Amino acid sequence: MRNSLAPILFLAILLATSVVTAETPTEQAKLEADFQRWLAQIVWPDARKQGIGRKVFDAALDKVSLDLSLPDLVLPGSRELPSGKQSEFSSPGRYFKPSQVDYLARQGKALLEQWREPLNKIEATYGVPREIIVAIWGRESNFGKASLPHDAVRVLATESFLGARKEKFYPELLAALAILQQDHIVPSELKSSWAGALGNPQFLPTKFLAFAVDFDKDGRRDIWHSVPDSLASIGNYLNKHGWVAKRGWGYEIALPDGISCTLEGRDQGKKIAAWEKLGVKRIGSEPFPSKEKGKQGFLMLPAGRLGPRFLATENFFVLKDYNESDLYALFIGHLADRMKGGGPILGTWDEIGGFTRADVLATQLKLQSQGHDVGKADGLVGFKTRRSLGRWQEKQGLKATCFPDAALIGKIR
């Protein structure tokens, strides 16, 4: 049954970089007419059931047309895969471009001072370190400087009607209408990224409704213009997802050769003292804090043995709730450390490449067919895929790297 999903998954990946166009003015007009009919016959009844008033609905959608410049769209009745080249996989180390990290850390330090008083209150209220909150602000929207040129309702309506992931975007469209209904934001202010993410924290509309807060007490949950609201909303999100107060996100470590990289993962945690007994040490001169040794640590190897190694706490996985990427969570933790005066990551990232996301997907499906748990077969190299690769390597008598390269993919496939 798992292998039967392969064509669908390949289609989803190929569509992710596609942009569609109606071939003739007549087809364009028909597509727009179908879109307007869908808004009237499907969206309006669903919106009304959720308490959206007709005035709000019309103000948001009366003049909205499809935005065919967006990615991830599929024309109705299309029988051919849209053309679209997939870029080759790039080394995870490129995610940590030194100039970008240095810039964000420098700007973040200044903003920590500028917003000291509200951050004192936010940290006390939600138990999340101010550096973590400001790091997310920087990564998501360049501290509010990033351009958000899109009309959120138009984006979400287009993706809900034509997107390859309609089931994801349609609830977000209804949530965006609820924001207009409940928070009295005019449609012209409801700006977003191309994917419908909103404001400084880049919340999707459902996340806004669940976690945005009015911290400056002006009667609006304003994550577009209010820095206190934006920062407190990030803090509230992390708090509600289980952030453990007075504990960091993790440590860079030296990993002995005798410890298998297949021990990575949240489901294989050990007390930090137990990792120490296996020979794991904090990289650099400082030992693990005494208060940490009785607490759980989790091996985290974003590039397997081809990059730096880390021992993560449960808070690392809270950061992954904000964005499921291991590299994102590591970036946020590292940037927060840099704002506190920490240095760069000391381990080196190998240059890895020569394969595509589709290659990874095919490898995942092959490993699944052999009984490996790769997690979600999506062409992304998550921790379950990494350790499955390592287990395959060990079974073949190879040195486990727990990360793909073109040669390893060729052997498995």
C-alpha positions as a printed NumPy array, in Angstrom:
array([[  0.   ,   0.   ,   0.   ],
       [  2.804,   2.448,   0.782],
       [  4.396,   2.102,  -2.634],
       [  1.048,   2.888,  -4.289],
       [  1.486,   6.455,  -3.044],
       [  4.597,   7.001,  -5.113],
       [  2.92 ,   8.583,  -8.188],
       [  0.957,  10.976,  -5.982],
       [  4.038,  11.998,  -4.041],
       [  6.088,  12.521,  -7.196],
       [  3.267,  14.664,  -8.568],
       [  3.166,  16.793,  -5.426],
       [  6.9  ,  17.397,  -5.554],
       [  6.904,  18.3  ,  -9.226],
       [  4.005,  20.684,  -8.771],
       [  5.686,  22.5  ,  -5.899],
       [  7.736,  24.651,  -8.268],
       [  5.087,  25.036, -10.972],
       [  3.183,  28.083, -12.136],
       [  0.078,  27.556, -14.261],
       [ -1.422,  29.704, -16.997],
       [ -4.676,  29.468, -18.867],
       [ -3.782,  29.047, -22.539],
       [ -6.375,  31.39 , -24.1  ],
       [ -8.46 ,  34.393, -22.983],
       [-11.546,  32.189, -23.244],
       [-10.057,  29.592, -20.932],
       [ -8.971,  32.336, -18.556],
       [-12.496,  33.761, -18.476],
       [-14.002,  30.318, -17.842],
       [-11.544,  29.67 , -15.035],
       [-12.435,  32.986, -13.392],
       [-16.148,  32.26 , -13.774],
       [-15.675,  28.837, -12.152],
       [-13.733,  30.497,  -9.348],
       [-16.485,  33.039,  -8.692],
       [-19.103,  30.278,  -8.746],
       [-17.02 ,  28.296,  -6.228],
       [-16.801,  31.335,  -3.953],
       [-20.565,  31.767,  -4.064],
       [-21.646,  28.133,  -3.847],
       [-18.989,  26.592,  -1.599],
       [-17.048,  29.226,   0.298],
       [-19.901,  31.526,   1.291],
       [-22.06 ,  28.77 ,   2.858],
       [-19.047,  27.432,   4.773],
       [-18.068,  30.928,   5.909],
       [-21.61 ,  31.719,   7.026],
       [-21.661,  28.55 ,   9.157],
       [-18.539,  29.847,  10.909],
       [-20.128,  33.19 ,  11.758],
       [-18.754,  35.288,   8.905],
       [-21.114,  38.097,   7.988],
       [-22.088,  38.874,   4.416],
       [-20.607,  42.371,   4.625],
       [-17.207,  41.036,   5.701],
       [-17.302,  38.267,   3.097],
       [-18.117,  40.658,   0.269],
       [-15.526,  43.209,   1.343],
       [-12.86 ,  40.505,   1.289],
       [-13.851,  38.572,  -1.83 ],
       [-16.128,  40.633,  -4.077],
       [-13.273,  41.914,  -6.233],
       [-10.839,  39.053,  -5.775],
       [ -9.517,  37.287,  -8.864],
       [ -7.226,  34.291,  -9.195],
       [ -3.508,  34.89 ,  -8.792],
       [ -1.972,  32.519, -11.312],
       [  1.539,  33.711, -10.494],
       [  1.539,  31.6  ,  -7.322],
       [  3.376,  28.275,  -7.186],
       [  1.789,  24.919,  -6.385],
       [ -1.24 ,  25.395,  -8.682],
       [ -2.908,  22.876, -10.998],
       [ -5.406,  23.742, -13.74 ],
       [ -8.685,  21.787, -13.533],
       [ -8.68 ,  18.807, -15.861],
       [ -4.961,  19.038, -16.532],
       [ -3.627,  15.724, -17.81 ],
       [  0.008,  16.665, -18.044],
       [  2.494,  17.458, -15.347],
       [  3.507,  21.099, -15.555],
       [  7.086,  21.528, -16.562],
       [  9.378,  22.535, -13.745],
       [ 12.976,  21.824, -13.036],
       [ 14.005,  20.614,  -9.655],
       [ 17.125,  22.136,  -8.26 ],
       [ 19.774,  19.859,  -6.894],
       [ 19.948,  19.298,  -3.174],
       [ 22.289,  21.751,  -1.451],
       [ 24.382,  21.19 ,   1.636],
       [ 22.571,  21.868,   4.944],
       [ 25.49 ,  24.093,   5.862],
       [ 24.298,  26.704,   3.387],
       [ 21.327,  27.326,   5.677],
       [ 23.798,  28.867,   8.135],
       [ 25.404,  31.441,   5.879],
       [ 27.801,  33.299,   8.22 ],
       [ 26.974,  36.749,   6.887],
       [ 23.262,  36.184,   7.495],
       [ 23.762,  34.785,  10.993],
       [ 26.116,  37.65 ,  11.869],
       [ 23.654,  40.251,  10.544],
       [ 20.663,  38.812,  12.396],
       [ 22.643,  38.426,  15.626],
       [ 23.884,  42.007,  15.436],
       [ 20.418,  43.396,  14.692],
       [ 18.86 ,  41.142,  17.301],
       [ 21.169,  42.394,  20.057],
       [ 20.17 ,  45.974,  19.31 ],
       [ 16.478,  45.09 ,  19.333],
       [ 16.791,  43.189,  22.604],
       [ 17.92 ,  46.463,  24.134],
       [ 15.36 ,  48.609,  22.298],
       [ 12.446,  46.423,  23.413],
       [ 13.849,  45.527,  26.825],
       [ 10.797,  46.5  ,  28.899],
       [  8.107,  44.66 ,  26.901],
       [ 10.446,  41.668,  26.577],
       [ 10.849,  41.594,  30.372],
       [  7.08 ,  41.229,  30.683],
       [  6.788,  38.764,  27.802],
       [  9.53 ,  36.535,  29.209],
       [  7.913,  36.618,  32.666],
       [  4.482,  35.839,  31.215],
       [  5.383,  32.974,  28.9  ],
       [  8.664,  31.604,  30.253],
       [ 10.37 ,  31.725,  26.852],
       [ 13.809,  33.369,  26.583],
       [ 13.73 ,  36.728,  24.851],
       [ 16.583,  35.701,  22.563],
       [ 14.551,  32.783,  21.204],
       [ 11.572,  35.061,  20.54 ],
       [ 13.664,  37.711,  18.817],
       [ 15.51 ,  35.045,  16.803],
       [ 12.19 ,  33.817,  15.392],
       [ 11.191,  37.401,  14.619],
       [ 14.441,  37.848,  12.724],
       [ 14.278,  34.594,  10.818],
       [ 10.62 ,  34.901,   9.868],
       [ 10.408,  38.53 ,   8.765],
       [ 13.82 ,  40.173,   9.176],
       [ 12.475,  41.904,  12.277],
       [  9.438,  43.176,  10.385],
       [ 11.416,  44.539,   7.431],
       [ 10.546,  41.744,   4.993],
       [  8.083,  42.637,   2.272],
       [  4.68 ,  40.987,   2.544],
       [  3.204,  42.086,  -0.784],
       [  0.364,  39.624,  -1.155],
       [ -3.309,  39.989,  -0.389],
       [ -3.744,  37.12 ,   2.058],
       [ -7.351,  36.407,   1.097],
       [ -6.491,  36.299,  -2.617],
       [ -3.549,  33.959,  -1.983],
       [ -5.557,  31.608,   0.184],
       [ -8.582,  31.636,  -2.122],
       [ -6.404,  30.856,  -5.159],
       [ -4.54 ,  28.056,  -3.39 ],
       [ -7.814,  26.657,  -2.015],
       [ -9.335,  26.577,  -5.505],
       [ -6.373,  25.572,  -7.677],
       [ -3.65 ,  24.476,  -5.278],
       [ -2.119,  21.027,  -5.164],
       [ -2.699,  21.174,  -1.373],
       [ -6.28 ,  22.442,  -1.196],
       [ -6.932,  20.557,   2.038],
       [ -4.243,  22.656,   3.749],
       [ -5.255,  26.039,   2.403],
       [ -9.053,  25.932,   2.584],
       [ -9.251,  26.042,   6.421],
       [ -6.763,  28.901,   6.287],
       [ -9.025,  30.849,   3.909],
       [-11.953,  30.494,   6.309],
       [ -9.68 ,  31.479,   9.203],
       [ -8.559,  34.603,   7.325],
       [-12.192,  35.608,   6.949],
       [-12.669,  34.994,  10.664],
       [ -9.757,  37.356,  11.38 ],
       [-11.537,  40.062,   9.399],
       [-14.777,  39.33 ,  11.226],
       [-13.372,  39.137,  14.762],
       [-10.417,  41.467,  14.828],
       [-11.721,  44.319,  12.671],
       [ -8.743,  44.398,  10.3  ],
       [ -9.665,  45.795,   6.934],
       [ -8.867,  43.551,   3.962],
       [ -6.272,  45.979,   2.612],
       [ -4.175,  45.432,   5.776],
       [ -4.344,  41.643,   5.678],
       [ -1.009,  41.131,   3.934],
       [  0.901,  37.874,   3.755],
       [  3.653,  35.857,   2.133],
       [  2.893,  33.933,  -1.065],
       [  1.749,  31.042,   1.162],
       [ -0.643,  33.108,   3.278],
       [  1.629,  33.522,   6.329],
       [  0.859,  36.698,   8.235],
       [  2.816,  39.488,   9.831],
       [  6.009,  39.571,  11.854],
       [  5.696,  36.015,  13.238],
       [  4.483,  34.59 ,   9.893],
       [  1.49 ,  32.845,  11.428],
       [ -0.963,  31.078,   9.174],
       [ -4.477,  32.38 ,   9.887],
       [ -5.487,  29.384,  12.029],
       [ -2.395,  29.958,  14.164],
       [ -3.232,  33.639,  14.444],
       [ -6.679,  32.842,  15.797],
       [ -5.265,  30.327,  18.271],
       [ -2.125,  32.087,  19.513],
       [ -1.955,  35.797,  18.63 ],
       [ -2.35 ,  38.096,  21.64 ],
       [ -3.113,  41.766,  22.248],
       [ -0.146,  42.445,  24.518],
       [ -0.15 ,  46.22 ,  24.155],
       [ -3.85 ,  46.299,  25.151],
       [ -5.064,  48.484,  22.284],
       [ -7.958,  46.167,  21.443],
       [ -6.304,  44.517,  18.406],
       [ -4.091,  41.486,  17.976],
       [ -1.839,  43.326,  15.581],
       [  1.067,  41.158,  14.401],
       [  1.675,  43.479,  11.43 ],
       [  2.439,  46.768,  13.169],
       [  2.742,  46.156,  16.926],
       [  6.109,  44.787,  18.064],
       [  4.822,  43.87 ,  21.572],
       [  1.878,  41.958,  20.074],
       [  4.186,  40.194,  17.619],
       [  6.777,  39.154,  20.199],
       [  4.195,  38.124,  22.778],
       [  2.347,  36.075,  20.172],
       [  5.55 ,  34.135,  19.429],
       [  6.082,  33.621,  23.158],
       [  2.491,  32.472,  23.624],
       [  2.8  ,  30.016,  20.727],
       [  5.933,  28.408,  22.166],
       [  4.5  ,  28.374,  25.679],
       [  1.319,  26.654,  24.521],
       [  3.416,  24.075,  22.655],
       [  5.272,  23.068,  25.804],
       [  8.344,  25.269,  26.146],
       [ 10.158,  24.291,  29.355],
       [ 11.134,  27.448,  31.23 ],
       [ 14.749,  27.936,  32.344],
       [ 16.078,  25.309,  29.956],
       [ 17.912,  25.889,  26.708],
       [ 17.429,  24.226,  23.341],
       [ 20.587,  22.078,  23.233],
       [ 24.363,  21.844,  22.906],
       [ 26.91 ,  21.244,  20.183],
       [ 28.785,  18.039,  21.006],
       [ 31.689,  15.843,  20.049],
       [ 30.317,  12.397,  19.134],
       [ 32.671,   9.418,  19.522],
       [ 33.022,   7.122,  16.514],
       [ 31.706,   4.24 ,  18.595],
       [ 28.259,   5.812,  19.007],
       [ 26.035,   5.004,  16.046],
       [ 24.385,   7.897,  14.267],
       [ 21.266,   5.711,  14.141],
       [ 20.625,   6.647,  17.797],
       [ 19.256,  10.011,  16.663],
       [ 15.686,  10.973,  17.421],
       [ 13.235,  12.091,  20.056],
       [ 12.213,   8.49 ,  20.663],
       [ 15.765,   7.493,  21.676],
       [ 16.563,  10.032,  24.351],
       [ 18.791,   9.391,  27.34 ],
       [ 19.738,  11.368,  30.399],
       [ 22.617,  13.677,  29.623],
       [ 24.673,  11.869,  32.27 ],
       [ 24.11 ,   8.615,  30.333],
       [ 25.316,  10.236,  27.119],
       [ 28.39 ,  11.416,  29.008],
       [ 29.134,   7.848,  30.102],
       [ 29.1  ,   6.871,  26.417],
       [ 31.753,   9.478,  25.735],
       [ 29.624,  12.37 ,  24.498],
       [ 31.141,  15.713,  25.433],
       [ 30.086,  19.283,  24.953],
       [ 32.254,  20.741,  22.216],
       [ 34.694,  23.356,  23.431],
       [ 35.982,  23.659,  26.968],
       [ 32.75 ,  23.857,  28.969],
       [ 31.141,  20.726,  30.477],
       [ 27.406,  20.114,  30.579],
       [ 25.816,  22.092,  33.45 ],
       [ 25.346,  19.957,  36.569],
       [ 21.632,  20.767,  36.702],
       [ 21.216,  19.314,  33.195],
       [ 22.764,  15.91 ,  33.772],
       [ 19.628,  14.282,  35.152],
       [ 17.482,  15.577,  32.283],
       [ 16.791,  14.066,  28.889],
       [ 18.936,  14.805,  25.881],
       [ 18.335,  13.721,  22.295],
       [ 20.955,  13.121,  19.633],
       [ 20.349,  15.481,  16.718],
       [ 22.441,  15.175,  13.552],
       [ 21.008,  17.421,  10.818],
       [ 23.643,  16.206,   8.345],
       [ 24.339,  12.841,   9.919],
       [ 28.071,  12.367,  10.402],
       [ 28.679,  14.804,   7.54 ],
       [ 28.083,  17.857,   9.698],
       [ 28.068,  19.215,  13.278],
       [ 26.475,  17.098,  16.004],
       [ 24.147,  18.232,  18.771],
       [ 22.41 ,  17.054,  21.91 ],
       [ 18.954,  18.628,  21.951],
       [ 16.498,  19.217,  24.785],
       [ 12.73 ,  18.973,  24.546],
       [ 12.669,  22.69 ,  23.719],
       [ 14.317,  21.958,  20.381],
       [ 11.186,  20.037,  19.421],
       [  9.003,  22.961,  20.52 ],
       [ 10.906,  25.04 ,  17.967],
       [ 10.125,  22.324,  15.432],
       [  6.437,  22.816,  16.216],
       [  6.876,  26.369,  14.951],
       [  8.538,  25.086,  11.775],
       [  9.049,  21.36 ,  11.327],
       [ 12.508,  21.673,   9.779],
       [ 15.432,  20.461,  11.917],
       [ 17.602,  23.109,  10.291],
       [ 15.106,  25.856,  11.15 ],
       [ 14.989,  24.832,  14.816],
       [ 18.778,  24.637,  14.941],
       [ 19.089,  28.04 ,  13.266],
       [ 16.788,  29.638,  15.849],
       [ 18.616,  28.046,  18.782],
       [ 22.016,  28.99 ,  17.402],
       [ 20.966,  32.557,  16.57 ],
       [ 19.6  ,  32.986,  20.101],
       [ 22.93 ,  31.777,  21.494],
       [ 24.786,  34.245,  19.288],
       [ 22.647,  37.085,  20.652],
       [ 23.776,  36.05 ,  24.141],
       [ 27.409,  36.259,  23.112],
       [ 27.975,  32.687,  21.932],
       [ 30.3  ,  31.818,  19.107],
       [ 29.777,  30.124,  15.75 ],
       [ 29.04 ,  26.438,  15.262],
       [ 32.425,  24.724,  15.532],
       [ 31.727,  21.56 ,  13.565],
       [ 32.137,  21.631,   9.791],
       [ 29.485,  20.92 ,   7.175],
       [ 30.53 ,  18.666,   4.309],
       [ 29.517,  19.764,   0.822],
       [ 26.719,  17.414,  -0.172],
       [ 24.814,  17.358,  -3.434],
       [ 24.374,  15.726,  -6.798],
       [ 20.811,  14.555,  -6.187],
       [ 17.285,  15.968,  -6.07 ],
       [ 14.349,  15.786,  -3.724],
       [ 12.788,  13.252,  -6.091],
       [ 15.899,  11.089,  -5.651],
       [ 15.427,  11.219,  -1.883],
       [ 11.755,  10.31 ,  -2.275],
       [ 12.586,   7.289,  -4.412],
       [ 15.154,   6.226,  -1.813],
       [ 12.625,   6.614,   0.988],
       [ 10.123,   4.442,  -0.867],
       [ 12.772,   1.797,  -1.457],
       [ 13.722,   1.793,   2.217],
       [ 10.051,   1.572,   3.188],
       [  9.648,  -1.48 ,   0.977],
       [ 12.454,  -3.094,   2.998],
       [ 10.699,  -2.404,   6.293],
       [ 12.45 ,   0.806,   7.347],
       [ 10.519,   3.584,   9.088],
       [ 11.52 ,   6.726,   7.169],
       [  8.69 ,   8.801,   8.604],
       [  6.779,  10.699,   5.956],
       [  8.006,   9.832,   2.453],
       [  8.225,  13.382,   1.133],
       [ 11.697,  13.795,  -0.328],
       [ 12.952,  15.586,   2.791],
       [ 15.801,  14.226,   4.879],
       [ 14.231,  14.088,   8.339],
       [ 15.696,  12.24 ,  11.293],
       [ 13.823,   8.999,  10.584],
       [ 15.134,   8.993,   7.043],
       [ 18.652,   9.771,   8.273],
       [ 18.754,   6.906,  10.741],
       [ 17.101,   4.514,   8.279],
       [ 19.913,   5.309,   5.859],
       [ 22.401,   4.587,   8.636],
       [ 20.759,   1.281,   9.494],
       [ 20.821,   0.271,   5.832],
       [ 24.521,   1.165,   5.663],
       [ 25.321,  -0.848,   8.805],
       [ 23.374,  -3.821,   7.496],
       [ 25.475,  -3.708,   4.323],
       [ 28.687,  -3.588,   6.359],
       [ 29.303,   0.048,   5.456],
       [ 30.34 ,   2.881,   7.757],
       [ 27.127,   4.67 ,   8.7  ],
       [ 26.943,   8.342,   7.748],
       [ 23.161,   8.676,   8.225],
       [ 22.903,  11.104,   5.343],
       [ 22.397,  10.675,   1.6  ],
       [ 24.823,  11.419,  -1.166],
       [ 24.559,  10.541,  -4.842],
       [ 26.567,   7.325,  -4.425],
       [ 24.497,   6.075,  -1.482],
       [ 21.227,   6.851,  -3.254],
       [ 22.453,   4.895,  -6.271],
       [ 23.302,   1.865,  -4.122],
       [ 19.946,   1.791,  -2.354],
       [ 17.87 ,   2.354,  -5.476]])
